[in-house]
Amino acid sequence: MKKGAEKSAITRRTLIKGGLSALAVTATSLESALGFASEPIPRWAVCETARDNGHRLSPIDAPLPTQARPTIEVSADKLGPPVIGFGGALTESAAHVLAQLPKDKRAQVLRSYYDPRDGIGYTLARTHMTSCDFSLKSWSLDDAADDRSLKKFSLTPMKGEQLPLIRDVQKLVGKDRFKLVASPWSPPAWMKTNGEMIHGGQLREDAKSAWADYYVRFVKAMRDDEKIPVWALTVQNEPDAAQAWESCLYSARDERDFIAEVLGPALETARLSDVKLFGWDHNRSGLEERAVVMLGNPDSAKYLAGLALHWYQQEDFAASSRVLKRFPNTQILFTEGCVEGGPHLDEWEPAERYARNMIGDFSNGVCGFIDWNIALDTQGGPNHVGNFCHAPVLVDTKSGDVRVQPSFYYIAHFSKIVQAGARRLASTSEDNSVQHIAFANPDGSRVIMIANPGDVPRDITIAVDNESHAAQLPPHAIQTHVVTG
């Protein structure tokens, strides 16, 4: 560490140390938790989450120096874009579940995610500007048939529980740090070719202007009436999927033309060009096609900050690298991922899926990560079409028991320790059985994450700054190594 430099921010952050029955957020710093509150600050510190030993973001002994050949070698070469941050989705379902808790326990859950000191570092959030499957029912902010001037537009459907949740999170993070992404799942039924918000359908040609105005109204109402600025919009959630819930289909050309001819100009005319606009907002499988059509066209590209990404169907992480190689001045933001098929209560595989995807995506130039629902009930809902899913926090709404899942801790290994503005460092490994990634934080610390999804422990040697340190990674575990100086 440079003389006179401030202590590494990671050494001042706190660890989540509670069991699964409640969120126990300590007020001690990571520095104290690791046992080195007094000077000098150690050069190397490690925390671990493992399936079999009870460790949950727990401090462990630092690895010992060794002359062994490195398993993982970290170089000083900085790659890819700066990290924007991490976050989760503030859906109507998450808001409803958390509203069933006593106020102090609800506040504790929110602090565990978003408090800048006692939480796990979240600064991003995503919400829906129409209903989605994780809503209590279908709604839009203007259901009045053929209301092309949007005289009946109102945020009222969001004011019961969804907006209070967003507002409370904003207070925790701070307005200057909080970044809210808003996405539509479907235009109002009267704007669509199939006359309903569900089952796909398309945006009617004669409703395009009204629909673009809906985005403008939403951003202005959030900013002016609710004092919640919208940092970014996505054009359409999953535009290539006709779902049993709210959905709307756009081909690549449809989305390009809507951005270039209607939505982009509407935001510009309303002086909302500072609100970022992301296209696609769907799986890796279609990322390159949308990039070519939308980013390759100057009329649409000029309005786009980049493309948004989900993790479903396939794990072709290199798709992001291929897009960024062709369009280097764009951003790829991960906006949704969850484990489907129910709550997966206390299962370990969802946690390992998070690690695999976060390592894969950040290794290929993704700039930020937003998880799906921050909390659901123990059925994996509520979901008005029965599409139940996992969440890192599951709540028994009858008993008030908060069940913190392994995935919460796996995400925390990234979100708690990788700072906004961090850059990925080049790293190589001779052991394909472990997953790894390294970052350089703005404060000068280096962060190395290593995940072992296998059934046997792995002996590893990490080389940083021409120094090698030997450690052992338990089975089904993740470690974060922080190197200062």
N, C-alpha and C positions, 0 to 999 in steps of 0.2 A: 504494500500500500504506500502511495506517495506520502512523503512527510507533510503533516498538516491536513491530510485529506480526512474527510468525514468517515466515520465507521461505516462499514458495509451495511446497506439497508437491510439485508437479510439477517444480520446479527441483531437487529432491533425488532424484527417481526416475531409474532407469537405462534405457538404451535397449538393445534387442536389435540387434546390429550384425553378426551372422554371416551366412554364405552358406547355401545350401540343403543343403550336405553335413553340416553340424553346427550345433548351437545354441551360438553364441558369446555368452555373456552377460557384458557388461563390468561391472566394478566401479565405473566412473566414473559420476558423476551426470549427469543431463540438463543441469544447469547447466554442468558442465565440457565435456560433449560439444558443446554449442552454442558453446563458446568464451568464456563470460563468467563464469568461476569467481570473478573478483575483483568487488568492488563498483564501481559500482552494478549491481544486477540490471537487465537491459534490460526495458523495458515490454512488448515484443512478441517472441515466439519462435515458430518454426515447425518442424515435422518433416513429412516427406513419404515416401510409398511410391508408386512409379510403375513401371509395367510396363517401360518402355523405357530408363530411365536408370540402372537398378541401385539406386535408392534403396529402402531397406527401413527404415522408421521413422527416416530419416536427417535430421539437422539441416540446414536450409537457411537462406539469408539471409532476414531479416525483410522484409516488404513495406514499400515506401517511402510516405511521406505524399503525398497527392494531393488536388487539388480536384475531381476527377472525380465524377460522380454515382454513388452507391453501387450496386453490383450486389446486394450482400447487406447488409442493415441490421439490426443487433442492438440491441434495446431493453433497458431495465432491468427490464421486466415479467417476473416469475417465474411460470411456469406448471407445472401438473401436480405429481405427488408427488415426494418426494425419491428419488433413485436409491439402491437397496439395494446393488447391486454387479453383478459379472460373474463368470462361471465356466464350467465344462465338466462333462461327464458322466464319472464314474468307473465305467465298465462293466467287466464281466468280460473282455470282449474287449480293451479298452484295457489293463487290468491284465496280461493274458496277453502282449500284444505287448511292453509295457515290461519285463516279466520276462525277455524273451529278450535284453535288452541287458546289457552289463557294468554293474555297480552304479554306477560313476561316471557313465556316460552316462545311465542311467535317472534318477539323481538330478539331472543337469543339465536333463533335459527337465522334470521336476517343478518345479525352481527357476524355469525360464523362464516357467512359468505362474503359480506360486503363491508364490514367494518375495516378501515384501512390499517388498524393496529391489531385487533383481536381476531379478525377474519382471515380468510385464505386468499385475499388479494383481488377479488372480483371488482372490476370497474365497468364492465360491459353488461348490457341486458338486451334482450329481444322481446318484443311484445307484438300482439296482433291487432290490426286496425279494423278487422272484421272478426267474426267468430271463427274458430278453428275446431278441430276435433276435440282439443282440450279446452272446450267451453261447455257450459251447462246446457246450452241450446244454440240454435242458429240465430244470428242477428247481424245487422249492419248498422252503421251510424245514420243511415237514411233509407228506411224501408218503405217510404211513401212512393207508391207506384208512379213512374214517369215524372218524378220530381227533378227535372233536368237542371233547374236552377239551384237545387239543393237547399230549398227554403226550410226543409224539415231536418237538415243535418244537425246532429247533436251527439255529444260524447256521453249522453246519459247511460247507455248500456254498459259503459266501462266504469261508472262512478261508484257502484256499490262496493266492489272489492278489488278490482283490477287496478284502478288509478290510485287508491290508497296504498296498495303494495308498491307501485312504481314510485310514488312520492316518498314513502318511507325509505326505500333503497337509495333514492337520490340524496336524501338527507344524510345517510350514512357515508356515502361515497364522497359527497361534495359536488356542487354543480360544475365546478371547473374540471373534475375528473370523470364524472359519470357520462357514459356514452350509450345512448338508447337507439337501438335499431328497431324500426317498425315495418311490418310486412302484412300485406293482405293475402288472405286465403281464397277469397272470391269477391268479385263485385256484388252489389245487391242483386237479388233475383231479377228485378225488372230491367237490369242492364245486360242480361245474358241471353244467349240464343236458346238455352233450354228452359228458361223461366224459373230456375231454382239455383240456390247457392251450392248445392251438392252435385255429385256425379259429373264433374267436369263442365262441359259446355264451354262456350267462348264468349268473349266480350262483343257485344253488338256494335256494328260499325257506327250506328247513330247514337251510341252512348259513350263513345271514347272521350269526348270533351268533358262530359259530366264526370266520368270516372277519374280523369286527370285532375279535375277540380276537387274531387273528394280527397286526394292526397294533399293538395294545397290547404284545404279546409282543416284537415286533420293536423297538419304541422302547425298551422297558425293557432288553432284552438289549444293544442298542447302547450305551445310557447306562451301565448298571450293570456289564456284563461287559467291554465293549470300551472304555469310557470315551470314547465318541464320541456326543455328543448329536445327536439329529435335530432340526433347526430347523423343518422343515416336511414334511408329507405331501401327496401328491395322492391323490385317491380312486381313480382308475383311469387308466392311460395309454390315450389314444385310445379312449374308450368308444363311439365311433360307427363303429368299423372292425373287421370280422371279417378277421383277417390269417392268412396261412399260418404265422405264428409266434404266440407267446403273445399272447392277446387275450381280451377279455371285453366283451360288449355291455351297455350301460345306456342306456335312453331317458332323456330329461331328468327325467321323473317317477320312474323307477327310481332314478336317482342322488340326486335330492332326498329320496326316502323313505328310502333307505339311510342318508344322512347324518342326517336328522332323527330317525329311529326307532331306529337301531342304532349306526352308527359314532360319531356325535357323542356320544351318551350314554355309550358305552363308553370313549371317551377322557376324558370328564369324570369318570366314576366312578373311573377309574384315576389321576386327578389329573394328567392330561397336557394340560390345556387350554392350557398355554403353547406346545404344539407347534402351529404354524400348519397349517391345513387348506385346500387349494386344490381346487376342483372343475374339471370339464371336462378340462383337460390335453390339448387337441386343437386343431384348426384354427380360424382366424378365422371360417370359414363358419358354425360353429355357436355362436359365442360369445354372440351376443345371445339366442338361444333359451334357452340354459342359464342365462344371467343372469336372464332374466325368471322362469323356473321356479324356480330355486334361490335367487337373491338376493331375488326378489320374495316368497318365502315365509318368514315369520319363524321358523318351526320349523327350517328348514335354514340360513337365513342367519345365525342366531346362532352357528353352529359354524364358519362359513367366513371365512377371511381374505380370500378372493377367488377368482379364476379363473386357471388356467394356460393358456398359449397356445403353439401350434406354428405353423410358417410354411408348411406344405405346402398345395398346391392353389391358393390364391389370395392376393393381396396387398391385401386390403381393409383397409388399416391403420386407417382411420377407424372400424372396428367397435369398437375399444377406446374411442375417444372417445365413441361413442354409448352404450356401456355405462356409462362413468364419469359421463356427464351424467345418466343415470337413477339410477345407484347411486354417488354420489360418495364414499361412505365405504368403498369396497372397493379391493383391489389387483389389478392384472393383471400377472402375472409370466410372462415368456417362459421356457419350460423346455426347448424342443427345436427345433433346426433343423439340418439338414445337407443337402448336395447329394447326391442319390441317383444310382444308376446307375454305380457304380464309384468308384475313387479320384481321378480327374481330376488325375493327377499333374502338378504344375507349371502347371496351367491358371489363367488369370486370372479367368474368369467367376465361379467360386465366391466369390472375394474380393469382387467387386462385388455379388454377391447378399447377402453379409453386410452390407456398407455400406448398401445400399438398404433392407434389412429393419430394421436397427438404427435408422437415421435415421427410417424410417416408423413404427416402433413407439414409440420414445421420443418422437416428435413427437405421439403420440396417447395418452400417459399411461401406457405400460408402465413398471414400476418397476425391473425388473432383467432381465438377460439371461444365460441358461445355454445354451451351445453343446452339441452332442451329443458324441460320443467325443473325448476329448482327444488320442488317438493310435490309429491303426490300422496294419495292415501294408499293403504296396504293392499288394495285391489289393483293399483296402478292407474287410478283415475282421480276424479271423475272424468269420464269421456262420453260425450253424448251419442257416440256410435259404437261404443264398446271396444275401441282400439287401445287397450290397456298396455302400459309401458313401464319401464323401470325409471326411477329417479334416484339421485344420490342421497336424498333424504326422503324417507317414507314415514307417514304419520298415521297412527291408529286413531282415527277421529273419535272413536268411542271412549278409549281409555286416556287419550292425550299423550300416549307414548310416542316419542320421536326416535325413529330407527335410522341411525346414521350408517350408510352403506359403505362397503369397501371402496366403491367408485369415488365417493367423496374424498377419501384420503389420497387415492391415486391422482385425481385432478389437482389436489392441493400441492402435490409434489412439484407441479408446474406453476400453478397460479400464485402460490405463496412465495415462490423463490425467484422466478423469472420476472424481472422488472419491465415495465413499459419502456420501450426504447432499446431493449436487449437485442443483440444480433447473434445469429447462429454462428458457431465456430466449426470449422472443418474437423471431422473426427472419423477415424477408421477403426475397424475391428477385425481380428482374425477369428473371432468366435461368433458364428452365425446363430448360435442358440440364445444369445442375449440381444436385446434391443437397446439402442443408446442414442443420445443426442447431447450436444453441448452448446452453451450460450455464453456470451460475454455481456454482463450487466453494465449499465451506464456508470455504476460506482466503482468499476474495475474488478469486481469479483467474477470468477468463472464458475459456471454451474454445469455439472455433468449428471444426467439422468441415465440410469441403467435398469432395465427391467428383465426379469427372468421368469418367463411363463412356463418353464419346464418343471418336471417332477423331482429333479435332483439339484443340489446346491452347485454353484459355479464359482470356482476360484478365478479371480480376475486381477489384472494388473493395469492400472491407469497411469498413463504418462502425460504429464502437463509440465511445461516449462523445463523440459529435459530432466524431470524428476519422475521416478516410477514409484507407485505405492501399491501394495498388495492388499486385497480385500476378498471377502467371501460374500456372495449374494445367495441368500436362501432360496429354496424353490418357491415359485409363485410369490414373487416379491419385487419391490421397486426400491431403489436407493437414489437419493439426491446428494451429490457431493458438491460442497461449496469451497472453492479455493480462493483465498485472498492474497494480495501482495503481488 
